[in-house]
């Protein structure tokens, strides 16, 4: 994560498997960071599902997978991921890395996520461009005059 000044903030447990970061929607502060080694244990998938179910509605949830997180991922863990806006299936996640963001209690499909075989990257920003602009263009039409 990066703060408003552009300084990087470590906001991941950095474990093999699925890493979850919970963000307070009012302050933007990191509330909690947890990692679940779903690459090695289906019990970790159960712990992941239980943890996600315990997060209060409205909290922002970030996800980053590391390593073969899909190895022991269970349908229950995937259903818990869907509980904050992801619309992914267990089959889609096999062999793919995941980066995601959503809000606990949001409808499936309302979150942002990326699945990819070579690594996933997701960029979300409220201020895409902080440069001072001399002009801004919203719409342009080009017509050929004869």
HELIX and SHEET records of a PDB file:
HELIX    1   1 UNK A   42  UNK A   54  1                                  13    
HELIX    2   2 UNK A   75  UNK A   82  1                                   8    
HELIX    3   3 UNK A   90  UNK A   93  1                                   4    
SHEET    1   A 5 UNK A  30  UNK A  36  0                                        
SHEET    2   A 5 UNK A  17  UNK A  23 -1                                        
SHEET    3   A 5 UNK A  60  UNK A  66 -1                                        
SHEET    4   A 5 UNK A  97  UNK A 103 -1                                        
SHEET    5   A 5 UNK A 112  UNK A 116 -1                                        
END                                                                             
